[in-house]
Amino acid sequence: MWLLYDNSRMSRGEPNLDRAENDSERGDQNEIDRRCDHQQDDLIRDQFDEEFWIKVHEKQNKGLSWNRAMDEVHVERLIQKYKDGGKLDSEDPALLMLKQWPGSEKCKDDSDKLRALEQQINRILEILLESEINTGNRYESFRDEDDETNKTLMHYAAEHGFLHVTKTLFRKCPELLVVKTEEQLKPVEKRAMLPVELAIVTENDDVAAFLVRVMWHERVQGLFSWTQGDITNPQPSSFSFKAIIENPKMRKTIVAVLDQMVDPHWPYLPKRQENYETEEEREAIEGVWNTISGDPLNYHFYYHILDGDEGGRPPKIMASDGHKEMENKYFNLNDKSCLHAIAKSNNKEALQHPVVRMLIKTKWKSYGHFFLSLQVALFCIFLLCMSYSLLHASTKLDPTHYSGALDSLRGFCEVVTLLMVVFYICEEVNQIRIEGRCYFTEWMTLFDWLGLLLILCIVPLRYMDHKAQWMVTSLAFLFNFLRIFKFSCVSRTTGLYTQTLAKIILHDVTRSMAVFIVIFFSFCGALTLSLCYSGSSENQELRYISFYS
């Protein structure tokens, strides 16, 4: 099984971040907020002292813009304060900005202030990354030693949902993209996580979508696929893609993950690796990949995640000889696939994605069209048997009396019809078991049950010789023929015609009927009133004649 995630965090086995805080940490949080507010107040007060404005004016005279000059002076003061404090990692200005400032009382409950704070942090961080404090690209290996999981700057940016800060860190320190936190066992067990995983857990859709798109295709696919490893004990996927699909807050991330299932194929390039044996090998292979154009020879579509179970296990795996596929015994047949979840969702962008469309097209060509055509053929046989048995019975004074070859054929058709009704009822019950409450949201199911149950009602009414049998028979005939529209998608032409007819009935006919009712009602009212006038005139004439006679 995939590691299923709670709707608010989408992770099984990983508790909410708030749950990880114990009572002592909550008590310390107030002190952190106070210090954060104090630091921000100091920064604001610095803007108004004389020395600050002198330095800003000097930088502006060198050709810098007013805002850039102010930001650079801020950074210089932050760096100087960091040096005066002994260059402690816990007092690093970039760490303090990303760790403490967003959690202050002034920002955490006000989204507008938080967005403004992100812009300010991003401007200051860009200058910090180009300053002396980042000599040797120090921030690529920088970690928060005070944090139990040793988060990086990108982890904090992903956790707070700072998209612009995340983009800046990726542009300046791309190695942060693949750095994981430390695994934590106490007080609450937490596995090591990438920044993108933390963004998904905290439901920061924009950040998660961006990080997914800039990662390697193989690494993204690995997050949502099972770890085969030792085939005797395969591990489920780290994340449940189905849980992300069912989360309405993660629509952009869904499309980003689908984009990463389209894998550009370069058959003549060396394969990229997670870890290289030597630095020379890494520079050689990565250098080749960095020089390729954006137009590959072809694309590979990765269907395993969409077609797999909730644990990321595909239904078929490659045999040991590597030439043919075999059934995956670890695949859970009772799980609903991610393709099913997308089909039931309202995410039109995901439904129209090339990966989803190509997978549906592949399934349709391999077995979907054949099985649907078989169902259409069986249903046509059912309609023929039902039509003959009902129409022929309507010509008889006593439909329960059978004599002659035609009546024998009618009896045979009635038996076949009843058997197929029982078969279709069992099929509908099975669909209820599979789809659950979603089954009752389809309007066509009403026609299915009405048509089937009305046929069963004909039998007792006929042997009771009740006149209502013919009304029930006519309704059963109508509803069962309407059921054939659910098979209209057997071909593209019939499907388009059916959809067009449904839209005409739903929109055009109803509007036309509304206009017709208004005109008809006004005409009938006027006609009735005019007839009343005519009737009153005739009555007066009759009274006049009778008076003089």
N, C-alpha and C positions, 0 to 999 in steps of 0.2 A: 504493500500500500504506500501511496505517497504520504509524506508527512503533511497531514491536513492542518490548515491554519485556521485559527479563529477569525471570524469576519473582521474584527477590528485589528488583528495583527497578522492573520493568515499564516500562522506557524504553530504546528503541533510540537509539543515538547519544549517550546520556548515561551515562557510567561511574558506577560505585559511588562513594559519597562517600569511602569509605576509600581507593579507588584514587587519588583526587585529592591525597591527602597524600603529599608526598615525604619523603625521609629527614630533611631539616632540620626539617620541620614536626613529625615524630614526636619529634625531640629537644626541640623547644620545648614539646611537649604536656606533658612531665613538669614543666616549669617552671610551666606554666599550672595543672596540677593542684595543685602545691605552693602556689601563690598562692591558689588557690580554697579549699583546705583551711585555709590560714592565715586567710583572710577569714571563713570560717564559724566557725572557732575563736574569732576576735575577737568575733564577734557573740554567741556563746554565753557567752564570759567577761563580756561587757558586762551580761548578765542578772544578774550577782551582785555588781556594785559598788554602793556605797551610793547614789551619785547616780542610778543607774538606778532603784532601787526607790523613791526619793523621788519621782521624776517619775511613776512608775507610780501611786503612791499619790495624788498630786495629781490625776491624770486620773480616777482611780477615784472620787474625791470629787466630781467634776463630773458623775457619772452614767454614766460609761462602764463597760462590763464589764471584768473583769480581763484577759481575752485581748486585747480591743480596746486597752486602755490599754498593754499590753506591746508590741503591734504598732506603735502610734503612736510610742512612745519609740524603738523600733528604727528606724523610718523617719526620725525626726528626727536620729538619730545618723548614718544613712547619708547624708542630705542634707548634714549639716554636714561630714562627711568629704569629700563631693563638692565642696563649696564651698572647703574648705581646700586641696584639690588643684588648684585653678584652674579648676574647672568644665570639665574636659576631657571631650569626648564619649566617649572610650574608658574613662573612669572613671565613667560614668553608672551609678547604682545599679541601675536596671532592666535595663540591658544586662549588667552583671556577673552579676546573678542568673540571667538566662536563658542567657547564653553560657557562663559558667564553672562555676557551681555544679553543674549536672547532670553535668558531665564529671569531677567529682572522683572519686578512688579510693573514697571512702566510699559513693558513691551509684550509680555507673554499673553495678556488678555486683550490686546488691541492689534488687530491684523494690519491696520494702516501704519501704525508706528513700527511694527515688525518689518514690513516691507521697506520702509524708509531706513530702518537700521541695517537691513541687508545691503542696500545700496551704499551706505556709508562704510560698512565693513568691507565690501568688495573693493571700493576705491582705495581704502587704506591697505588692504591685503595686496593689491597689485603693486603698490609702492614697496611694501615690505619684501615681496618676493624678488624685487629688483635691487634691494638694498644690500648693505654689507652683512646684515644679519642672516642672509640666506647664502652666504659664501659656500661654494661647493654644493649647491642645491641641497642645503641642510634639511629643508622641510620634507624632502622625499622620504627620509628615514626618521623623521621626528615623530615621537609618540608621547602621549600623555601618561607619564609614569604614575601619576596620582590616581588614575582611573584603573579599576580592577581588570578591565579588558584591554588596556593600552590602546585607546582609539587614536587615529590619526586626524589631521585637520579635515580631510575629506569625509571621514565618518561623522564628525560633528556637523559639517555642512549638509550632509545627506539626512541626518537625523532631524535637523531643524527645517529642512525643506528649502534651503537657500540655493536656488538654481544658478544664479549668476556667480555666486561664490564657488559653486561646484565646477562651473565651466572655467573659471579662472584657475582653480587648482589643477584641473585636468590639462589646461594649456601650458601651465608652467611646470607642473610636477606630474607627468602622466603615469609614473610608476605607482602613485597612490591608488590608482584604479584597482590594482590587484593585491593590495596589502590587506591582510585580514587582521581582525582583533584577536586577542589572546583568548583561548578557551577558559571558561570559568566553571568551577565545580561547586563552590560554596559562596554565599549561602544559597544561591539558586543556580542551577546548572544552565550554562549558556555555551553554545558552540561558537567557534570562531566564525566571523562574518565579514564579508566584503562590504564596501560602502553601498553597493547596489542592493544587497540583501537588507541592510539596515533601512534604506529608503523604502523598500517594499513593506517591511514590517511596520514602519511608522506611517504608511499610507501616503507618502509624499509622491504623488503621481508624476509631476513634472520632472522632479529630480530622478526618479526611478526610470522614467522613459528615456531621459538623456543618457544616463549611465548605461542602460541596456544597449542603446544604439552605438555607443563608442567602444563597447567591448568586443572581443573576438566572438565570431559566431559560435565556435566550439564551446567557449566558456559559458555563454548564455544558454546554449542547448544543454550543457551539463548540469545547470542549476535545476532544470525541470525534467531531466531524464534519470532513470535508475542507474545506479552504479553497479555494473555487472560484476567486475572484479572476480572474486571467487564465485563461480557459478553455483556452488552449493549453498552459498549464503549471500545472495545479492541484496544490496541496500536500496531502499526507496529513494526517490528524488528529494533534494533538499527543500524544494518549494513545490507547492501545489499550484499549477497553472490554472486548474479548474477553480480554485478558491479566488484567484485574481480575477478570472472572468466573471464570477458571480458577485464581485465587489463593485458597485457602481462608481466608486471613487477612483478606480484604477483603469479608466478607459484608454488613456494614452499609453500606459504601460502594456496593455494587451496588444495594441497595434505594434508597439516597438518590439515586443517578443516575437510576434508573427513576422515582422521584417527580418529578424535575425534567423528565421527558418529558411530564408532564401539565401543560399550559400553560393557566392561566386566561385566558380571552379577554374583553377589554373593548373592544368595537368603537368606543366613543365617547370613549375616552381618548387623549391624545397619546402617541405612541410614545417609549419611553425610549431614550436613546442612551448610547453609551460615553463620548463626549466632547461637551460642549456649547460653543457658540461664545461665549456670555456667561454670567456668573454669574446674571444675572436669568432667563435661559432655563432654567438648571438648577434654580433655586429654584422657578420656576413649574411646570415639568413634574413634578419630584420631589414638590412640595407636593401636587399633584393626586393622585399615586399613593399618597401617604401617608395620604390621607383616605378612600380607598375601603374598603368593607366586605369581609369575607372570603367573600362569596357572589357569584361572578361569574355572568354570564348563561349562559355555556357554557364547555366545556373543549375544547382542541385536544390531540390525542395526536400526539406527535412520534415517528414510527416509523423515521425514516431511519437512526438509529444501530443499532437492532436488525436492520434489514433490509439494512444495507450490508455491504460487504466489510471486510477487516481494515484498510483505509486510510480507512474512514469514507465511502466513496463509495457513494451510493445506486444501485440498479439503474436507476432512472428519474429524469430531471430534467425540469423545466419547459422547454418550448420557448421560443424567443425571443419569440414572440407572446404568451406568458403564458396561453394558453387550453387547451393540451393537453400531455400528457407525452410524452416521447420516450426511447428507450433511451440509457443513459449508456455511451458507448464506452470510458470509462476504468474502468468497473466490472469487477472481476476475478471471472470466473465460477468460478474454481478455489478461491476462498477460502470458508471456512465462516463463516456469519454469526454475530452475537452471539446471535440467537434460537436457533440450533442449539446453541451453547455452554451457554445457560441450560437448554435441554431435556435436555442430557446431564449437567447438574450435579445436586447433591443439595440445592441451596438452594430449599427449598419456598416460602419467603417470596417469592423472586424469581419462581418458577414461577407463583404465584398472584397476582402483581401485576396490577392492572388494565391496564396498558400491554401486558404480555405476552399477557394473555387477549384483549384487544381485537384485537391484531395477528393472533393465531391465528384468532379468529373471522372477521376480514376475509378472511384467506387461505382459510379453510374455505368461506366462502360464494362467493368469487370463482372458485376452481378446485379446491380440495381435495376437496369432496364429489363433484364430477363425476368426477374421475380415480379416486377410490376406488370409486365405483359402477361405473365401467367395468372396473376390475380384478376386482370381484366378479362381474360378468357373464361376463367371460372365464374366470374360474376355475370358475364353474358349468358352462360349456360343456365345460371340461376334465374335470370330474367326471362329467358325463353320458356323454361319449365313453369315458372310462376304465371307467366302470361297465358300460356295454353290452358293450364289447369283452372285459372280464374275465369277467363273469357268463355271457355267451353262450358263450365258449370253454370254460367249466367244464362245459357240457352236452354237449360233443363228446368222442368217444373219441380223435380225432386233431385237436387244435386247429390243426395246420398245414395241414389240408385244407380248402379253401374250395369250396363248391358251393351254388348257390341265391342268392336275393336277400338273405336274412338274413345269410349268410356274407359276401356282398359288402359289405353295410352294416357288418358287423363289421370287415372289412379296412379300410374307409374310416375307421372310428372309431379303429382301431389306428394308422393313419398320422397322423391328426390328433393323437392322444395323444402319439405319439413326437415330433412336431414341436413341440408345446407344451412337452414336457419339455425339449427342447433350448433353447427360448426361455426357460423359467424358469431353467435352469442358467446361461445367459448373463446373465440378470438378477441372479442371486445373486452371480455373479462380479463384476459391476459394483458391486453393493452392498459387496462386500469392498473393492474399490478405493476407493470413496468413504469408507466409515466406518472402514476399517482394523481395529485390534484391537477397537474397540467392537462390531463385528459379531458377534464370538464370545461376547459377554456376554449375548446374547438367546437364551433357551431355545427359542423358536419356530424358530430357524434349524436346530436339530437335526431337527425334524419335516420341514422343507423338504428337507434333503439326504437324509434316509432315504427319504422318499416318492419323490423323483426317481430316486435311484440304484437303489432296489429295482425300479422299473419297467424300467429299462435291463437289470437282471439277468434279468428274465423272458425276454427274447428268446433269449439263448444256451441257457438251460435248457430252453426249450420245444423248440427244434430238436434238442437232445440227448436229448429224451424222458426227462428226469430227473424223478423223483417230487418232488424238492425244489421244483419250479417252483410247486406249489400252495401250499406254505408261504410262499414268497417273495411269491406273488400276494396271499395273504391279508394279509400284513404291509404290502405296498404299498397295498392298498385301505384299510387302517386308517389309516396315517400320512397319506395324502393327504387323507382326509376330515377328519382332525384339523387340517390346515392351514387350514381355512376359518375357524377361530376367530381368526386374526390379522386378519380383515376384520370382526370384530364391531363395531368402532367406526364402521361406516358409518352407524349411527343411534344415538341416545342410548339407546333402549330395549334393543337387543341388546347394546350395550356394558355397560350396568349388569347385565343378566342374566349375561353372560359373567364379569364381575368377581365377581359374587356366587357363581356356581358355582365359580370358581377358589378363592375364599377358603374355601368349604365343603369342597372337596376337600383344600386345603392344611392347614386347621386342624381342622375338625370331624371329617372322616372319619379322618384320621390318629390323632387322639386316641381316637376311638371304636374304631378297630382295635386300638390299644394295650390298651384295657380288654378288648376281646373276646378278644385273644390270651391275656391273663392268665387270664380265666375259662375259655376253651377248654382251655388247657394244664392247669389244675388239675382240670377235669372229666375230661379224657382220662386224666390220671395216676391219679385216683381210680378210674375205670372199669377201667383196666388192672390195678390192684392187686386190685380186687374180683373180677375174672375169674380172676386167679391163685389167689385163695382158693377160688373155686368149683371151679376145675379140680383143685386139690389134694384137695378133699373127695371128688369123683367118683372120683379115682384110688384113694383109700383104700377106698371102697366096693367098687370092682372087685376090688381085691386080697383083700378079706374074702370075697367071693363065690367067687372062684377057689380060695381056701385050703380052704374047707369042701366045695367040690364035688370 
